[in-house]
Amino acid sequence: MTRTPPHDVPAAAELVAAVRDFLETDVLPAVEGRVRYHTRVAINVLGMVEREIELGPAQAERHAASLAALGVADDAELAAAVREGRLADDGALMAALEQAVRAKLEVANPGYLTPE
């Protein structure tokens, strides 16, 4: 288990994983209908939370660096700059946008990133 100072083990990601595993292993096979559907939703949400805890800090650093390289402070300023034509439609802009979308998918549903 990972210790994240000042907190002791288990870490937040490990707690989320334990709840997700319980729902998937013990609850899901025992329920039907509406409860089964909502259990699946809860399992998916907990998976997203796990991935955001794990990937989020590094993704945030990369995103901030991409925005800085484009000369904007945040996503709102990026959107305004694109809308107003203040940024060159070049490889740097496309790479930053692709990186941002990839980061969102890595958390929300990494299955969309794998070829079929």
C-alpha positions as YAML, in Angstrom:
chain: A
units: angstrom
residues:
- id: 1
  name: MET
  ca: [0.00, 0.00, 0.00]
- id: 2
  name: THR
  ca: [1.10, 3.52, -0.70]
- id: 3
  name: ARG
  ca: [1.47, 6.08, 2.04]
- id: 4
  name: THR
  ca: [0.67, 9.67, 1.09]
- id: 5
  name: PRO
  ca: [1.90, 12.01, 3.83]
- id: 6
  name: PRO
  ca: [0.43, 13.26, 6.04]
- id: 7
  name: HIS
  ca: [-2.09, 10.43, 5.64]
- id: 8
  name: ASP
  ca: [-1.51, 6.83, 6.56]
- id: 9
  name: VAL
  ca: [-2.29, 3.79, 4.49]
- id: 10
  name: PRO
  ca: [-4.52, 3.03, 2.79]
- id: 11
  name: ALA
  ca: [-4.37, 5.94, 0.38]
- id: 12
  name: ALA
  ca: [-7.52, 7.43, -1.16]
- id: 13
  name: ALA
  ca: [-6.99, 5.57, -4.44]
- id: 14
  name: GLU
  ca: [-6.70, 2.28, -2.57]
- id: 15
  name: LEU
  ca: [-9.91, 2.96, -0.65]
- id: 16
  name: VAL
  ca: [-11.75, 3.76, -3.87]
- id: 17
  name: ALA
  ca: [-10.36, 0.60, -5.48]
- id: 18
  name: ALA
  ca: [-11.52, -1.50, -2.53]
- id: 19
  name: VAL
  ca: [-15.08, -0.14, -2.76]
- id: 20
  name: ARG
  ca: [-15.11, -0.62, -6.55]
- id: 21
  name: ASP
  ca: [-13.88, -4.20, -6.16]
- id: 22
  name: PHE
  ca: [-16.54, -4.93, -3.52]
- id: 23
  name: LEU
  ca: [-19.30, -3.61, -5.77]
- id: 24
  name: GLU
  ca: [-17.98, -5.53, -8.76]
- id: 25
  name: THR
  ca: [-17.28, -8.81, -7.01]
- id: 26
  name: ASP
  ca: [-19.91, -9.06, -4.28]
- id: 27
  name: VAL
  ca: [-22.78, -6.70, -5.06]
- id: 28
  name: LEU
  ca: [-23.13, -6.81, -8.85]
- id: 29
  name: PRO
  ca: [-23.69, -10.58, -9.09]
- id: 30
  name: ALA
  ca: [-26.33, -10.39, -6.33]
- id: 31
  name: VAL
  ca: [-28.56, -7.65, -7.74]
- id: 32
  name: GLU
  ca: [-30.87, -7.23, -10.72]
- id: 33
  name: GLY
  ca: [-32.72, -4.58, -12.67]
- id: 34
  name: ARG
  ca: [-32.42, -0.98, -11.63]
- id: 35
  name: VAL
  ca: [-30.06, -1.71, -8.73]
- id: 36
  name: ARG
  ca: [-27.76, -3.69, -11.06]
- id: 37
  name: TYR
  ca: [-27.70, -0.78, -13.52]
- id: 38
  name: HIS
  ca: [-26.88, 1.74, -10.78]
- id: 39
  name: THR
  ca: [-24.22, -0.58, -9.38]
- id: 40
  name: ARG
  ca: [-22.56, -0.67, -12.80]
- id: 41
  name: VAL
  ca: [-22.71, 3.14, -12.94]
- id: 42
  name: ALA
  ca: [-21.14, 3.34, -9.47]
- id: 43
  name: ILE
  ca: [-18.37, 0.92, -10.51]
- id: 44
  name: ASN
  ca: [-17.62, 3.06, -13.57]
- id: 45
  name: VAL
  ca: [-17.61, 6.27, -11.52]
- id: 46
  name: LEU
  ca: [-15.22, 4.79, -8.98]
- id: 47
  name: GLY
  ca: [-12.94, 3.68, -11.82]
- id: 48
  name: MET
  ca: [-12.89, 7.25, -13.11]
- id: 49
  name: VAL
  ca: [-12.08, 8.57, -9.63]
- id: 50
  name: GLU
  ca: [-9.21, 6.04, -9.32]
- id: 51
  name: ARG
  ca: [-7.78, 7.09, -12.67]
- id: 52
  name: GLU
  ca: [-8.11, 10.80, -11.88]
- id: 53
  name: ILE
  ca: [-6.32, 10.34, -8.55]
- id: 54
  name: GLU
  ca: [-3.56, 8.37, -10.28]
- id: 55
  name: LEU
  ca: [-3.18, 10.35, -13.51]
- id: 56
  name: GLY
  ca: [-4.54, 13.79, -12.64]
- id: 57
  name: PRO
  ca: [-1.49, 15.49, -11.14]
- id: 58
  name: ALA
  ca: [0.82, 14.64, -14.07]
- id: 59
  name: GLN
  ca: [-1.91, 15.48, -16.56]
- id: 60
  name: ALA
  ca: [-2.45, 18.86, -14.89]
- id: 61
  name: GLU
  ca: [1.26, 19.66, -15.11]
- id: 62
  name: ARG
  ca: [1.43, 18.73, -18.80]
- id: 63
  name: HIS
  ca: [-1.74, 20.71, -19.54]
- id: 64
  name: ALA
  ca: [-0.43, 23.80, -17.74]
- id: 65
  name: ALA
  ca: [2.82, 23.55, -19.71]
- id: 66
  name: SER
  ca: [0.90, 23.24, -23.00]
- id: 67
  name: LEU
  ca: [-1.23, 26.27, -22.16]
- id: 68
  name: ALA
  ca: [1.84, 28.30, -21.18]
- id: 69
  name: ALA
  ca: [3.56, 27.35, -24.44]
- id: 70
  name: LEU
  ca: [0.52, 28.69, -26.30]
- id: 71
  name: GLY
  ca: [0.60, 31.87, -24.23]
- id: 72
  name: VAL
  ca: [-2.71, 31.37, -22.44]
- id: 73
  name: ALA
  ca: [-3.44, 31.01, -18.73]
- id: 74
  name: ASP
  ca: [-6.32, 28.54, -18.71]
- id: 75
  name: ASP
  ca: [-8.89, 26.66, -20.80]
- id: 76
  name: ALA
  ca: [-11.25, 29.63, -20.95]
- id: 77
  name: GLU
  ca: [-8.51, 31.85, -22.36]
- id: 78
  name: LEU
  ca: [-7.53, 29.10, -24.81]
- id: 79
  name: ALA
  ca: [-11.11, 28.80, -26.04]
- id: 80
  name: ALA
  ca: [-11.38, 32.57, -26.44]
- id: 81
  name: ALA
  ca: [-8.06, 32.73, -28.30]
- id: 82
  name: VAL
  ca: [-9.15, 29.97, -30.70]
- id: 83
  name: ARG
  ca: [-12.57, 31.55, -31.20]
- id: 84
  name: GLU
  ca: [-11.04, 34.96, -31.90]
- id: 85
  name: GLY
  ca: [-8.35, 33.58, -34.22]
- id: 86
  name: ARG
  ca: [-5.49, 34.75, -31.98]
- id: 87
  name: LEU
  ca: [-3.65, 31.42, -32.19]
- id: 88
  name: ALA
  ca: [-1.98, 29.99, -35.25]
- id: 89
  name: ASP
  ca: [-3.74, 26.90, -36.56]
- id: 90
  name: ASP
  ca: [-0.54, 24.90, -36.37]
- id: 91
  name: GLY
  ca: [0.95, 21.75, -34.93]
- id: 92
  name: ALA
  ca: [1.43, 23.22, -31.45]
- id: 93
  name: LEU
  ca: [-2.25, 24.08, -31.08]
- id: 94
  name: MET
  ca: [-3.39, 20.73, -32.44]
- id: 95
  name: ALA
  ca: [-0.96, 18.86, -30.19]
- id: 96
  name: ALA
  ca: [-2.21, 20.74, -27.12]
- id: 97
  name: LEU
  ca: [-5.84, 20.05, -28.01]
- id: 98
  name: GLU
  ca: [-5.17, 16.38, -28.74]
- id: 99
  name: GLN
  ca: [-3.26, 16.03, -25.47]
- id: 100
  name: ALA
  ca: [-6.15, 17.60, -23.54]
- id: 101
  name: VAL
  ca: [-8.72, 15.29, -25.14]
- id: 102
  name: ARG
  ca: [-6.50, 12.25, -24.59]
- id: 103
  name: ALA
  ca: [-6.11, 13.16, -20.89]
- id: 104
  name: LYS
  ca: [-9.88, 13.42, -20.51]
- id: 105
  name: LEU
  ca: [-10.39, 10.03, -22.17]
- id: 106
  name: GLU
  ca: [-7.64, 8.40, -20.11]
- id: 107
  name: VAL
  ca: [-9.74, 9.23, -17.04]
- id: 108
  name: ALA
  ca: [-13.31, 9.03, -18.35]
- id: 109
  name: ASN
  ca: [-13.04, 5.94, -20.55]
- id: 110
  name: PRO
  ca: [-9.60, 4.68, -21.61]
- id: 111
  name: GLY
  ca: [-11.28, 2.03, -23.73]
- id: 112
  name: TYR
  ca: [-11.99, 4.70, -26.32]
- id: 113
  name: LEU
  ca: [-8.24, 5.07, -26.86]
- id: 114
  name: THR
  ca: [-7.63, 1.47, -27.88]
- id: 115
  name: PRO
  ca: [-8.16, 0.50, -31.50]
- id: 116
  name: GLU
  ca: [-10.83, -2.10, -32.13]
...
